[in-house]
Amino acid sequence: MDDVLARVSEATGVPADLLGGYLSVLAATAATGRLPGRAEVDDLKVCGALAAERGIPLRVLADACLHAAELTAGGAFGAVRRSMAAFAEGYEAAQLTAIRKEEEGRRAFVDDLLWGRADARRAEHFGLRLAEAYMATVVKADRALAAEDPLIRRIEQALVARFGSHNILVAARDGLLVCVAPGSLGAAGGEFVHHVRSALPSFRAGVGRPHAGPGGIVTSYQEAANAIELGERLGLRPQVLKASDLLVFPVLLRDRSAIVDLVSTVLGPLTTTRGGPEPLLETLEAIFASQGNHTAAARRLGISARTITYRLERVRRLTGFSPTDPTQRFTLETAVLGARLLEWPAQPLT
């Protein structure tokens, strides 16, 4: 047996310690006709797992099994089949364990990355070079996305196939789907959204600006997530919102007392109208979104152009501000945006 073991090991490169139990099984089967039992099968599974851990390809292990069968007495091929199945089961179990560990490490890395705690070595392992400027694209679907969702791996594989493994990271964070890509790859975010659109029936996306370093990724992620939140609070129509297009809103929110004063002073009189201020606010929003076109605003709201004209005149009389006057229009539009940011009139101004 030792001679056969040495010959098989030399011919295939599989270490002898992985094959000794297998040759014993073959010898026993050839002598008695008995197939390997549970204990022998369990030992072979362990050897299969060890082969996986040592990086021995499964085809090489299978070749060693068949080569050993050729060199032993006939009648052992039933044992060959059962032994190879045990080898493969152990091998695959070891691979699944490695995959799970990789996924656990990946989730931990993503959490650290989006908290600004990732180091360059770990980032390189997962395909990111933190010296570059990166931008985040975030998607909020109609359902929370978990880290193990197969959609994540499918989209990342599609993006890696196009842009390379050292450019893209797709992961789930707080129920959101996140794509991190170099700022120089502007097409990556668009491609990411394209794949999301083909997989999810309803979603809203936010795109952060490019920022350098680990902290830059956090900043871009927060910008993208905030863009989604602003879109929902303001009722913005675009499905994909860029943080660079929404820079005025953080400015407005930075001085809350000033925006509260603006909303109260400019729009407060609308609360005296019958039906409350909401219809008039919606009319102003439609007019601003339609660049002052009454017909387009009426179509947007599903009412007549005459009603639009009546409501705007009502706003002018109550507030003293007209949306047709350039200076007054700016004040009105800023006040309306501030009202939406403060969730007024549903929430009191404080």
Protein Blocks (a to p, Z undefined) as FASTA:
>chain_A
ZZmmmmmmmmnopafklmmmmmmmmmmmmmnopacdfklmmmmmmmmmmmmmnopafklm
mmmmmmmmmmmcehilmmmmmmmmmmmmmmmmmmmmmmmmmmmmmmmmmmmmmnopacfk
lmmmnopafkbccdddddddfbdcdfklmklmmmmmmmmmmnopklbccddeehiacddd
dfklmmlmmmmmmmmmmmpmbdcdddddddedjklmmmmmmmmmmmmmmmmmnopablbd
cfklmmmmmmmmmmmmlmmmmmmmmmmmmmmpghijmlmmmmmmmmmmnnopaklmmmmn
opafklmmmmmmmmmmmnopafkbmklmmmmmmmmmmmmmnopakbccZZ
